[in-house]
């Protein structure tokens, strides 16, 4: 137990809408620490800015920023390979889109679990979402059930748990929850392709815009196209 007698928790904070709501939950219920991983994605600098701003707004003092060189070197995703164009939302079909970064969340969770062992944190929050999402395989509930078993058997005390509070929620529900919690949506960044103004046409932007519309509120960030 640390600040104000609260238990320690780590939140994976990309700077996007879902991770922001997760961070707000973690900061409310725990003495939270935030980890951000840059991996050579197109918008890494803008995402880093959001991470720092959200952490400051939520008064998360302990922060870890890590650079993963492997995912960029491996490629195979429109987010890390400049030879692969980021598709517009209407070009994304039923199969897993080219914006999927192969097994990315395993890299992120490995860092968070290692840090949790050092900090004595027992919870790791991640904003994975299955409904209203791009269909990435590392956002499925079964993935986290399996990963938790790995963490139980592969850590010193076996007491660290990965929690996914948003995983069964629709995006509009996440927006409503964030508004109830006072999540700083104005500081977030979801766009896959641009760092100046959100493009408004990539899968991530369109899913986000639909969520705010369905929730009956305006998205506080500006877009190049809507």
Residue frames as a rotation matrix with the C-alpha (Angstrom) as fourth column:
UNK 1
0.579 0.815 0.000 0.00
0.815 -0.579 0.000 0.00
0.000 0.000 -1.000 0.00
UNK 2
-0.555 -0.811 0.186 1.31
0.821 -0.570 -0.033 3.43
0.133 0.134 0.982 -0.91
UNK 3
-0.950 0.127 0.287 -0.19
-0.126 -0.992 0.021 6.89
0.287 -0.016 0.958 -1.48
UNK 4
-0.310 0.881 0.358 -3.39
-0.928 -0.362 0.088 7.39
0.207 -0.305 0.930 0.55
UNK 5
-0.364 0.100 0.926 -3.28
-0.549 0.781 -0.300 3.71
-0.753 -0.617 -0.229 1.51
UNK 6
0.667 0.647 -0.369 -4.15
-0.659 0.283 -0.697 2.59
-0.347 0.708 0.615 -2.00
UNK 7
0.371 -0.507 0.778 -2.75
0.354 0.852 0.386 -0.50
-0.859 0.133 0.495 -3.71
UNK 8
-0.395 -0.625 -0.673 -0.42
-0.457 -0.502 0.735 -0.08
-0.797 0.598 -0.087 -6.66
UNK 9
0.504 0.484 0.716 -1.56
0.461 0.550 -0.696 -0.58
-0.731 0.681 0.054 -10.23
UNK 10
-0.688 -0.677 -0.260 -0.01
0.039 -0.392 0.919 -0.01
-0.724 0.623 0.296 -13.64
UNK 11
0.546 0.836 0.052 -1.93
0.131 -0.023 -0.991 1.22
-0.828 0.548 -0.122 -16.65
UNK 12
-0.485 -0.583 0.652 -0.82
0.756 0.096 0.648 0.84
-0.440 0.807 0.394 -20.25
UNK 13
0.394 0.604 -0.693 -1.50
0.274 -0.797 -0.539 4.33
-0.877 0.022 -0.479 -21.58
UNK 14
-0.142 -0.405 0.903 -1.15
0.971 0.122 0.207 4.79
-0.194 0.906 0.376 -25.33
UNK 15
-0.872 -0.053 -0.487 -2.79
0.034 -0.998 0.049 8.19
-0.488 0.027 0.872 -25.29
UNK 16
-0.783 0.622 -0.015 -5.94
0.037 0.071 0.997 7.00
0.622 0.779 -0.079 -27.07
UNK 17
-0.129 0.866 0.482 -9.56
-0.724 -0.414 0.551 7.20
0.677 -0.279 0.681 -25.96
UNK 18
0.669 0.452 -0.590 -9.85
-0.037 0.813 0.581 3.72
0.742 -0.367 0.561 -24.45
UNK 19
-0.098 -0.786 -0.611 -6.55
0.763 0.335 -0.553 3.79
0.639 -0.520 0.567 -22.59
UNK 20
-0.700 -0.097 0.707 -7.44
-0.210 -0.919 -0.333 7.24
0.682 -0.382 0.623 -21.22
UNK 21
0.358 0.891 0.278 -10.65
-0.670 0.038 0.741 5.88
0.650 -0.451 0.611 -19.67
UNK 22
0.582 -0.238 -0.778 -8.67
0.448 0.892 0.062 2.93
0.679 -0.385 0.626 -18.30
UNK 23
-0.519 -0.854 0.026 -6.12
0.504 -0.331 -0.798 5.30
0.690 -0.401 0.602 -16.79
UNK 24
-0.362 0.481 0.798 -8.88
-0.619 -0.764 0.180 7.36
0.697 -0.429 0.575 -15.19
UNK 25
0.735 0.621 -0.272 -10.30
-0.269 0.635 0.724 4.21
0.623 -0.459 0.634 -13.59
UNK 26
0.262 -0.730 -0.631 -6.87
0.703 0.592 -0.393 3.10
0.661 -0.341 0.669 -12.40
UNK 27
-0.680 -0.553 0.481 -6.06
0.150 -0.747 -0.647 6.53
0.717 -0.368 0.591 -10.93
UNK 28
0.084 0.807 0.584 -9.41
-0.686 -0.378 0.621 6.59
0.723 -0.453 0.522 -9.13
UNK 29
0.876 0.464 -0.130 -9.06
-0.285 0.717 0.636 3.19
0.388 -0.520 0.761 -7.49
UNK 30
0.662 -0.710 -0.239 -5.30
0.749 0.636 0.186 2.77
0.020 -0.302 0.953 -7.04
UNK 31
0.387 -0.723 -0.572 -1.97
-0.285 -0.684 0.672 4.47
-0.877 -0.097 -0.470 -6.67
UNK 32
0.888 0.164 0.429 -1.46
0.310 0.474 -0.824 4.30
-0.338 0.865 0.370 -10.40
UNK 33
-0.223 -0.918 -0.327 1.70
-0.178 -0.292 0.940 4.26
-0.958 0.268 -0.099 -12.48
UNK 34
0.801 0.569 -0.184 1.56
-0.227 0.003 -0.974 4.65
-0.554 0.822 0.132 -16.25
UNK 35
-0.289 -0.877 0.384 3.65
0.188 0.342 0.921 3.01
-0.939 0.339 0.066 -18.95
UNK 36
0.734 0.428 -0.527 3.88
-0.396 -0.361 -0.844 4.17
-0.552 0.828 -0.095 -22.56
UNK 37
-0.058 -0.739 0.671 5.60
0.354 0.613 0.706 2.22
-0.934 0.278 0.226 -25.31
UNK 38
0.403 0.046 -0.914 6.70
-0.758 -0.542 -0.362 3.79
-0.512 0.839 -0.184 -28.58
UNK 39
0.136 -0.301 0.944 7.29
0.226 0.937 0.266 1.24
-0.964 0.177 0.196 -31.32
UNK 40
-0.842 -0.539 -0.007 8.00
0.149 -0.244 0.958 3.27
-0.518 0.806 0.286 -34.43
UNK 41
-0.005 0.923 0.385 4.34
0.920 0.155 -0.360 3.89
-0.392 0.352 -0.850 -35.20
UNK 42
-0.156 -0.043 0.987 3.43
0.794 -0.599 0.100 6.76
0.587 0.799 0.127 -37.52
UNK 43
0.420 0.445 0.791 2.04
-0.052 -0.858 0.510 8.95
0.906 -0.256 -0.338 -34.74
UNK 44
0.165 -0.367 -0.916 4.46
0.837 0.543 -0.067 8.06
0.522 -0.755 0.396 -31.96
UNK 45
-0.846 -0.521 0.110 5.43
0.394 -0.752 -0.528 11.64
0.358 -0.403 0.842 -31.07
UNK 46
-0.396 0.783 0.480 1.81
-0.559 -0.621 0.550 12.79
0.728 -0.051 0.683 -30.87
UNK 47
0.503 0.558 -0.660 0.84
0.139 0.702 0.699 9.76
0.853 -0.443 0.275 -28.80
UNK 48
-0.296 -0.704 -0.645 3.72
0.843 0.125 -0.523 10.44
0.449 -0.699 0.556 -26.42
UNK 49
-0.850 0.043 0.526 2.47
-0.152 -0.974 -0.166 14.00
0.505 -0.221 0.834 -25.96
UNK 50
0.160 0.985 0.059 -0.98
-0.503 0.030 0.864 12.67
0.850 -0.168 0.500 -25.09
UNK 51
0.281 -0.140 -0.949 0.51
0.609 0.790 0.064 10.18
0.741 -0.596 0.307 -22.63
UNK 52
-0.716 -0.655 -0.242 2.35
0.613 -0.424 -0.667 12.92
0.334 -0.626 0.705 -20.76
UNK 53
-0.705 0.496 0.507 -0.62
-0.448 -0.866 0.223 15.31
0.549 -0.070 0.833 -20.77
UNK 54
0.349 0.865 -0.360 -3.10
-0.232 0.452 0.861 12.68
0.908 -0.217 0.359 -19.58
UNK 55
0.007 -0.437 -0.899 -0.73
0.792 0.552 -0.262 11.52
0.611 -0.710 0.350 -16.84
UNK 56
-0.916 -0.376 0.141 -0.36
0.240 -0.794 -0.559 15.09
0.322 -0.478 0.817 -15.62
UNK 57
-0.349 0.869 0.350 -4.12
-0.617 -0.494 0.613 15.76
0.706 -0.002 0.708 -15.68
UNK 58
0.577 0.610 -0.543 -4.80
-0.071 0.700 0.711 12.55
0.813 -0.371 0.448 -13.73
UNK 59
0.428 -0.516 0.742 -1.93
-0.894 -0.362 0.264 13.26
0.133 -0.777 -0.616 -11.32
UNK 60
0.966 -0.257 0.008 -0.15
0.256 0.966 0.045 10.01
-0.019 -0.041 0.999 -12.19
UNK 61
0.687 -0.724 -0.070 3.37
-0.631 -0.641 0.437 10.71
-0.361 -0.256 -0.897 -10.96
UNK 62
-0.178 -0.781 0.598 5.20
-0.258 0.624 0.738 7.48
-0.949 -0.023 -0.313 -11.74
UNK 63
0.805 0.408 -0.430 5.71
-0.477 0.014 -0.879 7.13
-0.353 0.913 0.206 -15.48
UNK 64
-0.156 -0.825 0.543 7.76
0.066 0.540 0.839 4.79
-0.986 0.167 -0.030 -17.65
UNK 65
0.717 0.302 -0.629 8.41
-0.576 -0.251 -0.778 5.53
-0.393 0.920 -0.006 -21.31
UNK 66
-0.070 -0.671 0.738 9.98
0.020 0.739 0.674 2.71
-0.997 0.062 -0.038 -23.30
UNK 67
0.174 0.075 -0.982 10.96
-0.954 -0.234 -0.187 2.34
-0.244 0.969 0.030 -26.95
UNK 68
0.299 0.008 0.954 10.44
0.043 0.999 -0.021 -1.05
-0.953 0.048 0.299 -28.59
UNK 69
-0.294 -0.522 -0.801 12.64
-0.780 -0.353 0.517 -1.40
-0.553 0.776 -0.303 -31.66
UNK 70
-0.779 -0.109 0.617 11.45
0.086 0.957 0.278 -4.89
-0.621 0.270 -0.736 -32.57
UNK 71
0.118 0.950 0.288 7.98
0.510 0.191 -0.839 -4.08
-0.852 0.246 -0.462 -33.87
UNK 72
0.579 0.000 -0.816 9.21
-0.539 -0.751 -0.382 -1.47
-0.612 0.661 -0.435 -36.34
UNK 73
-0.478 -0.854 -0.203 12.00
-0.769 0.296 0.566 -3.79
-0.424 0.427 -0.799 -37.51
UNK 74
-0.627 0.327 0.707 9.55
0.302 0.939 -0.167 -6.67
-0.718 0.109 -0.687 -37.97
UNK 75
-0.838 0.330 -0.434 7.03
-0.538 -0.630 0.560 -4.51
-0.088 0.703 0.706 -39.84
UNK 76
-0.849 0.525 -0.055 4.02
0.465 0.793 0.393 -6.12
0.250 0.308 -0.918 -41.45
UNK 77
0.038 0.871 -0.489 1.65
0.909 -0.234 -0.346 -3.36
-0.415 -0.432 -0.801 -40.30
UNK 78
0.281 0.145 0.949 0.50
0.681 -0.726 -0.091 -0.09
0.676 0.672 -0.303 -41.82
UNK 79
0.994 0.109 0.001 1.30
0.073 -0.675 0.734 1.55
0.081 -0.729 -0.679 -38.50
UNK 80
0.511 -0.859 0.010 4.99
-0.039 -0.011 0.999 0.63
-0.859 -0.511 -0.040 -38.61
UNK 81
-0.340 -0.604 0.721 5.77
0.699 0.350 0.624 0.15
-0.629 0.716 0.303 -42.31
UNK 82
-0.232 0.208 -0.950 5.69
-0.306 -0.943 -0.132 3.23
-0.924 0.260 0.282 -44.54
UNK 83
-0.950 -0.125 -0.285 5.35
-0.310 0.284 0.908 0.98
-0.032 0.951 -0.308 -47.58
UNK 84
-0.570 0.813 -0.118 1.88
0.787 0.581 0.208 -0.08
0.238 0.025 -0.971 -46.38
UNK 85
-0.690 0.352 0.632 -0.77
-0.174 -0.929 0.327 2.62
0.703 0.115 0.702 -46.66
UNK 86
-0.869 0.494 -0.006 -3.14
0.054 0.084 -0.995 3.27
-0.491 -0.865 -0.100 -43.75
UNK 87
-0.682 0.644 0.347 -6.57
0.607 0.234 0.759 2.35
0.408 0.729 -0.551 -45.16
UNK 88
-0.633 0.629 0.451 -9.66
-0.678 -0.732 0.067 4.48
0.372 -0.264 0.890 -44.83
UNK 89
-0.541 0.443 0.715 -12.43
-0.546 0.461 -0.699 2.99
-0.639 -0.769 -0.007 -42.75
UNK 90
0.500 0.844 -0.196 -14.54
-0.699 0.260 -0.666 2.01
-0.511 0.470 0.720 -45.76
UNK 91
0.199 -0.518 -0.832 -11.63
-0.779 0.431 -0.455 -0.05
0.594 0.739 -0.318 -47.09
UNK 92
-0.761 -0.434 0.482 -11.50
-0.647 0.559 -0.518 -2.22
-0.044 -0.706 -0.707 -43.97
UNK 93
-0.116 0.720 -0.684 -13.38
-0.558 0.522 0.645 -5.49
0.822 0.456 0.342 -44.46
UNK 94
0.833 0.544 0.101 -14.20
-0.419 0.502 0.756 -8.51
0.361 -0.672 0.646 -42.31
UNK 95
0.510 -0.717 -0.475 -10.62
0.641 0.685 -0.347 -9.79
0.574 -0.128 0.809 -42.08
UNK 96
0.461 -0.437 -0.772 -8.00
0.681 -0.384 0.624 -8.47
-0.569 -0.813 0.121 -39.69
UNK 97
0.996 0.029 0.086 -6.91
0.079 -0.738 -0.670 -5.11
0.044 0.674 -0.737 -41.13
UNK 98
0.354 -0.928 0.115 -3.38
0.605 0.133 -0.785 -4.13
0.713 0.348 0.609 -42.13
UNK 99
0.207 -0.251 0.945 -3.25
-0.558 -0.824 -0.096 -1.77
0.803 -0.508 -0.311 -39.13
UNK 100
0.997 0.076 0.021 -2.86
-0.065 0.635 0.770 -4.82
0.045 -0.769 0.638 -36.88
UNK 101
0.146 -0.983 0.110 0.64
-0.902 -0.178 -0.393 -4.85
0.406 -0.042 -0.913 -35.38
UNK 102
0.266 0.072 -0.961 1.63
-0.127 0.991 0.039 -8.53
0.955 0.112 0.273 -35.01
UNK 103
0.314 -0.019 -0.949 1.31
0.758 0.608 0.238 -9.66
0.572 -0.794 0.205 -31.38
UNK 104
-0.180 -0.431 0.884 1.86
-0.005 -0.899 -0.439 -6.07
0.984 -0.083 0.159 -30.18
UNK 105
0.544 0.492 0.680 0.03
-0.596 -0.344 0.726 -6.33
0.590 -0.800 0.106 -26.87
UNK 106
0.840 -0.328 -0.433 2.26
0.487 0.807 0.333 -9.17
0.240 -0.491 0.838 -25.74
UNK 107
-0.202 -0.937 0.287 5.27
0.666 -0.346 -0.661 -6.85
0.718 0.057 0.693 -26.04
UNK 108
-0.138 0.222 0.965 3.44
-0.391 -0.907 0.153 -4.14
0.910 -0.357 0.212 -24.09
UNK 109
0.824 0.553 0.124 2.19
-0.347 0.319 0.882 -6.46
0.449 -0.770 0.455 -21.37
UNK 110
0.475 -0.728 -0.494 5.65
0.728 0.641 -0.243 -7.99
0.493 -0.244 0.835 -20.88
UNK 111
-0.501 -0.637 0.585 7.04
0.218 -0.748 -0.627 -4.54
0.837 -0.186 0.514 -20.03
UNK 112
0.091 0.637 0.766 4.14
-0.667 -0.532 0.521 -3.79
0.740 -0.558 0.376 -17.69
UNK 113
0.891 0.232 -0.389 4.45
0.068 0.780 0.622 -7.13
0.448 -0.581 0.679 -15.88
UNK 114
0.019 -0.965 -0.262 8.20
0.773 0.181 -0.608 -6.65
0.634 -0.191 0.749 -15.36
UNK 115
-0.567 -0.200 0.799 7.62
-0.155 -0.927 -0.343 -3.17
0.809 -0.318 0.494 -13.95
UNK 116
0.491 0.827 0.275 4.77
-0.519 0.024 0.854 -4.44
0.700 -0.562 0.441 -11.76
UNK 117
0.602 -0.337 -0.724 7.15
0.599 0.790 0.131 -6.92
0.528 -0.513 0.677 -10.14
UNK 118
-0.500 -0.860 0.099 9.55
0.618 -0.434 -0.656 -4.10
0.607 -0.267 0.748 -9.30
UNK 119
-0.560 0.332 0.759 6.87
-0.427 -0.901 0.079 -1.68
0.709 -0.280 0.647 -8.05
UNK 120
-0.957 0.288 0.028 4.88
0.139 0.542 -0.829 -4.28
-0.253 -0.790 -0.559 -6.15
UNK 121
-0.426 0.842 -0.330 1.79
-0.892 -0.451 0.001 -3.61
-0.148 0.295 0.944 -8.29
UNK 122
-0.661 0.251 0.707 -0.87
0.022 0.949 -0.315 -6.32
-0.750 -0.193 -0.633 -8.38
UNK 123
0.450 0.838 0.309 -3.04
0.471 0.071 -0.879 -4.98
-0.759 0.542 -0.362 -11.21
UNK 124
-0.820 -0.560 -0.116 -2.24
0.171 -0.434 0.884 -4.05
-0.546 0.705 0.452 -14.81
UNK 125
0.258 0.943 -0.210 -4.94
0.115 -0.246 -0.962 -2.13
-0.959 0.224 -0.171 -16.65
UNK 126
-0.895 -0.436 0.096 -5.18
0.152 -0.097 0.984 -2.29
-0.420 0.895 0.153 -20.43
UNK 127
-0.268 0.838 -0.474 -7.90
-0.527 -0.540 -0.656 -0.70
-0.806 0.074 0.587 -22.57
UNK 128
-0.998 -0.061 0.034 -8.53
-0.010 0.614 0.789 -3.64
-0.069 0.787 -0.613 -24.87
UNK 129
-0.192 0.973 -0.128 -12.00
-0.652 -0.224 -0.724 -3.61
-0.733 -0.056 0.677 -26.47
UNK 130
-0.740 -0.049 0.671 -13.67
0.325 0.847 0.420 -6.40
-0.589 0.529 -0.611 -28.45
UNK 131
0.273 0.863 0.425 -17.00
0.874 -0.038 -0.485 -4.93
-0.402 0.504 -0.764 -29.70
UNK 132
0.978 0.205 -0.028 -16.92
0.172 -0.879 -0.444 -1.93
-0.116 0.430 -0.895 -32.08
UNK 133
0.284 -0.949 -0.138 -13.24
-0.311 -0.227 0.923 -2.53
-0.907 -0.219 -0.360 -32.71
UNK 134
0.113 -0.340 -0.934 -10.98
-0.989 -0.125 -0.074 -3.33
-0.092 0.932 -0.350 -35.64
UNK 135
0.914 0.363 -0.183 -11.00
-0.379 0.924 -0.058 -7.05
0.148 0.123 0.981 -34.79
UNK 136
-0.036 -0.997 -0.067 -7.43
-0.802 0.069 -0.593 -7.41
0.596 0.033 -0.803 -33.58
UNK 137
0.345 0.211 -0.914 -6.80
0.100 0.960 0.260 -10.91
0.933 -0.181 0.311 -32.17
UNK 138
-0.572 -0.611 -0.547 -4.87
0.620 0.115 -0.776 -9.59
0.538 -0.783 0.313 -29.15
UNK 139
-0.760 0.429 0.487 -8.01
-0.591 -0.769 -0.245 -7.77
0.269 -0.474 0.838 -27.95
UNK 140
0.064 0.790 -0.610 -10.04
-0.259 0.603 0.754 -10.93
0.964 0.110 0.243 -27.31
UNK 141
0.560 0.201 0.804 -11.03
-0.816 -0.035 0.577 -11.98
0.145 -0.979 0.144 -23.76
UNK 142
0.985 -0.171 -0.038 -9.48
0.174 0.978 0.113 -15.43
0.018 -0.118 0.993 -24.27
UNK 143
0.306 -0.920 0.246 -6.14
0.269 -0.165 -0.949 -13.80
0.913 0.356 0.197 -25.01
UNK 144
-0.085 -0.323 0.943 -6.10
-0.711 -0.643 -0.284 -12.12
0.698 -0.694 -0.175 -21.59
UNK 145
0.839 0.356 0.412 -7.26
-0.539 0.642 0.545 -15.25
-0.070 -0.679 0.730 -19.80
UNK 146
0.804 -0.584 -0.112 -4.32
0.497 0.764 -0.412 -17.09
0.326 0.276 0.904 -21.33
UNK 147
0.059 -0.830 0.555 -1.89
0.041 -0.553 -0.832 -14.26
0.997 0.072 0.002 -20.66
UNK 148
0.369 0.132 0.920 -2.92
-0.854 -0.341 0.392 -14.13
0.366 -0.931 -0.013 -17.01
UNK 149
0.995 -0.054 0.084 -2.04
0.020 0.934 0.358 -17.80
-0.097 -0.354 0.930 -16.72
UNK 150
0.388 -0.907 0.162 1.42
0.551 0.088 -0.830 -17.02
0.739 0.411 0.534 -18.13
UNK 151
0.006 -0.357 0.934 1.83
-0.477 -0.822 -0.311 -14.21
0.879 -0.444 -0.176 -15.59
UNK 152
0.757 0.340 0.558 0.73
-0.648 0.282 0.707 -16.44
0.083 -0.897 0.434 -12.71
UNK 153
0.920 -0.380 0.093 3.25
0.363 0.917 0.163 -19.12
-0.148 -0.117 0.982 -13.60
UNK 154
0.343 -0.835 0.430 6.06
0.775 -0.007 -0.631 -16.86
0.530 0.550 0.645 -14.75
UNK 155
0.219 -0.264 0.939 6.36
-0.342 -0.923 -0.180 -14.24
0.914 -0.282 -0.292 -12.00
UNK 156
-0.713 -0.700 0.054 7.96
-0.273 0.206 -0.940 -14.39
0.646 -0.684 -0.338 -8.59
UNK 157
-0.833 0.438 0.339 4.79
-0.341 0.076 -0.937 -14.24
-0.436 -0.896 0.086 -6.48
UNK 158
-0.849 0.497 0.181 2.23
0.480 0.579 0.659 -15.04
0.223 0.646 -0.730 -9.16
UNK 159
-0.260 0.769 -0.584 -0.14
0.766 -0.204 -0.610 -12.35
-0.588 -0.606 -0.536 -7.85
UNK 160
-0.740 -0.026 -0.672 -0.16
-0.277 -0.899 0.340 -9.88
-0.613 0.438 0.657 -10.75
UNK 161
-0.105 0.798 0.593 -3.44
0.718 0.473 -0.510 -9.72
-0.688 0.373 -0.623 -12.69
UNK 162
-0.995 -0.074 0.067 -4.10
0.099 -0.640 0.762 -8.10
-0.013 0.765 0.644 -16.05
UNK 163
-0.260 0.952 -0.161 -7.52
0.520 -0.003 -0.854 -6.44
-0.814 -0.306 -0.495 -15.97
UNK 164
-0.928 0.039 0.371 -9.57
0.341 -0.319 0.884 -5.37
0.153 0.947 0.283 -18.99
UNK 165
-0.596 0.728 -0.340 -12.47
0.282 -0.207 -0.937 -3.28
-0.752 -0.654 -0.081 -17.63
UNK 166
-0.181 0.520 -0.834 -13.62
-0.692 -0.671 -0.268 -2.09
-0.699 0.529 0.482 -21.07
UNK 167
-0.886 -0.461 0.059 -13.28
-0.256 0.590 0.766 -5.28
-0.388 0.663 -0.640 -23.09
UNK 168
-0.578 0.735 0.355 -17.02
0.788 0.615 0.009 -6.07
-0.212 0.285 -0.935 -23.39
UNK 169
0.016 0.600 -0.800 -18.18
0.311 -0.764 -0.566 -2.46
-0.950 -0.239 -0.198 -23.77
UNK 170
0.429 0.164 0.888 -19.29
0.898 -0.179 -0.401 -0.75
0.094 0.970 -0.224 -26.95
UNK 171
-0.533 -0.781 0.326 -17.41
0.753 -0.613 -0.239 2.41
0.386 0.118 0.915 -27.85
UNK 172
-0.067 0.588 0.806 -20.36
-0.083 -0.809 0.582 4.70
0.994 -0.028 0.103 -27.03
UNK 173
0.852 0.345 -0.393 -20.53
0.309 0.274 0.911 3.12
0.422 -0.898 0.127 -23.56
UNK 174
0.026 -0.933 -0.359 -16.84
0.998 0.043 -0.038 3.85
0.051 -0.357 0.933 -23.11
UNK 175
-0.548 -0.145 0.824 -17.42
0.298 -0.954 0.030 7.50
0.781 0.262 0.566 -24.01
UNK 176
0.452 0.808 0.378 -20.28
-0.155 -0.346 0.925 7.74
0.879 -0.476 -0.031 -21.51
UNK 177
0.712 -0.270 -0.649 -18.19
0.688 0.458 0.564 6.08
0.144 -0.847 0.512 -18.80
UNK 178
-0.351 -0.926 0.138 -15.32
0.891 -0.376 -0.255 8.44
0.288 0.034 0.957 -19.52
UNK 179
-0.266 0.338 0.903 -17.60
-0.013 -0.938 0.347 11.46
0.964 0.081 0.254 -19.21
UNK 180
0.800 0.585 -0.133 -18.92
0.074 0.123 0.990 10.19
0.595 -0.802 0.055 -15.87
UNK 181
0.521 -0.688 -0.505 -15.36
0.850 0.370 0.375 9.72
-0.071 -0.624 0.778 -14.62
UNK 182
0.849 -0.238 -0.471 -14.10
-0.201 -0.971 0.129 13.04
-0.488 -0.015 -0.872 -15.98
UNK 183
0.228 -0.781 0.582 -11.63
0.749 0.523 0.408 11.36
-0.623 0.342 0.704 -18.35
UNK 184
0.040 -0.270 -0.962 -9.62
-0.222 -0.941 0.255 14.00
-0.974 0.203 -0.098 -20.25
UNK 185
0.426 0.225 0.876 -10.78
0.698 0.535 -0.476 13.15
-0.576 0.814 0.071 -23.78
UNK 186
0.985 -0.017 -0.173 -9.54
-0.106 -0.847 -0.521 16.54
-0.137 0.532 -0.836 -24.97
UNK 187
0.245 -0.969 0.021 -5.96
-0.817 -0.195 0.542 15.32
-0.522 -0.150 -0.840 -24.48
UNK 188
0.195 -0.117 0.974 -6.30
0.079 0.992 0.103 12.02
-0.978 0.056 0.203 -26.32
UNK 189
-0.160 -0.270 -0.949 -5.12
-0.935 -0.267 0.234 10.98
-0.317 0.925 -0.210 -29.77
UNK 190
0.261 0.387 0.884 -6.58
-0.154 0.921 -0.358 8.09
-0.953 -0.042 0.300 -31.76
UNK 191
0.795 0.136 -0.592 -5.62
-0.573 -0.154 -0.805 8.82
-0.201 0.979 -0.044 -35.37
UNK 192
0.674 -0.515 0.530 -3.46
0.430 0.857 0.285 6.23
-0.600 0.036 0.799 -37.11
UNK 193
0.375 -0.463 0.803 -1.96
0.923 0.101 -0.372 8.45
0.091 0.881 0.465 -39.78
UNK 194
0.195 -0.257 0.947 -1.56
0.285 -0.909 -0.305 12.11
0.939 0.329 -0.104 -38.79
UNK 195
-0.274 -0.384 -0.882 -0.02
0.954 0.009 -0.300 14.06
0.123 -0.923 0.363 -35.93
UNK 196
-0.971 -0.079 0.226 -1.24
0.078 -0.997 -0.015 17.61
0.227 0.003 0.974 -36.70
UNK 197
-0.278 0.942 0.188 -5.00
-0.936 -0.222 -0.274 17.05
-0.216 -0.252 0.943 -36.96
UNK 198
-0.415 0.200 0.887 -6.79
-0.037 0.971 -0.236 13.73
-0.909 -0.130 -0.396 -36.75
UNK 199
-0.993 -0.099 -0.063 -7.57
-0.065 0.021 0.998 12.53
-0.097 0.995 -0.028 -40.29
UNK 200
-0.320 0.947 0.030 -11.19
-0.733 -0.227 -0.641 11.57
-0.601 -0.227 0.767 -39.58
UNK 201
0.413 0.502 -0.760 -11.17
-0.897 0.369 -0.244 8.76
0.158 0.782 0.602 -42.16
UNK 202
-0.634 -0.625 -0.455 -8.93
-0.489 0.780 -0.390 5.98
0.599 -0.025 -0.801 -40.80
UNK 203
-0.079 0.633 -0.770 -10.59
0.329 0.745 0.579 3.10
0.941 -0.208 -0.267 -38.96
UNK 204
-0.515 -0.199 -0.834 -9.60
0.850 0.010 -0.527 4.43
0.113 -0.980 0.164 -35.54
UNK 205
-0.982 0.162 -0.098 -10.91
-0.151 -0.983 -0.108 7.94
-0.114 -0.092 0.989 -36.20
UNK 206
-0.453 0.865 -0.218 -14.20
-0.460 -0.017 0.888 6.68
0.764 0.502 0.406 -37.64
UNK 207
-0.120 0.375 -0.919 -14.83
0.636 0.740 0.219 4.29
0.763 -0.558 -0.328 -34.74
UNK 208
-0.739 -0.221 -0.637 -14.13
0.652 -0.474 -0.592 7.12
-0.170 -0.853 0.494 -32.32
UNK 209
-0.912 0.410 -0.027 -16.37
-0.400 -0.869 0.291 9.63
0.095 0.276 0.956 -34.11
UNK 210
-0.244 0.850 -0.466 -19.20
-0.091 0.459 0.884 7.09
0.965 0.259 -0.034 -34.27
UNK 211
-0.331 0.055 -0.942 -18.84
0.845 0.462 -0.269 6.50
0.421 -0.885 -0.200 -30.53
UNK 212
-0.909 -0.021 -0.417 -19.14
0.243 -0.839 -0.487 10.16
-0.340 -0.543 0.768 -29.62
UNK 213
-0.701 0.700 -0.134 -22.11
-0.558 -0.422 0.715 10.57
0.444 0.576 0.687 -31.97
UNK 214
-0.154 0.644 -0.750 -23.86
0.242 0.760 0.603 7.52
0.958 -0.088 -0.273 -30.49
UNK 215
-0.462 -0.088 -0.883 -23.20
0.884 0.040 -0.466 8.89
0.077 -0.995 0.059 -27.00
UNK 216
0.539 0.798 0.271 -24.84
0.794 -0.588 0.153 12.16
0.281 0.133 -0.950 -28.03
UNK 217
0.663 -0.404 -0.631 -21.83
0.159 -0.747 0.646 14.38
-0.731 -0.529 -0.431 -27.38
UNK 218
0.907 -0.392 -0.156 -19.22
-0.312 -0.375 -0.873 16.16
0.284 0.840 -0.462 -29.47
UNK 219
0.514 -0.838 -0.183 -15.69
0.848 0.528 -0.040 14.86
0.130 -0.135 0.982 -29.76
UNK 220
0.816 -0.122 -0.566 -13.46
0.183 -0.873 0.452 17.54
-0.549 -0.472 -0.690 -28.19
UNK 221
-0.313 -0.948 -0.053 -10.61
0.225 -0.128 0.966 17.15
-0.923 0.290 0.253 -30.70
UNK 222
0.317 0.399 -0.860 -10.60
-0.662 -0.556 -0.502 18.57
-0.679 0.729 0.088 -34.22
UNK 223
0.126 -0.156 0.980 -10.52
0.480 0.874 0.078 16.61
-0.868 0.460 0.185 -37.47
UNK 224
-0.801 -0.432 -0.414 -9.27
-0.190 -0.473 0.860 17.32
-0.568 0.768 0.297 -40.96
UNK 225
-0.614 0.659 -0.435 -12.35
-0.499 0.103 0.861 15.53
0.612 0.745 0.265 -42.32
UNK 226
-0.696 0.474 0.539 -15.56
-0.367 0.409 -0.835 14.23
-0.616 -0.780 -0.111 -40.79
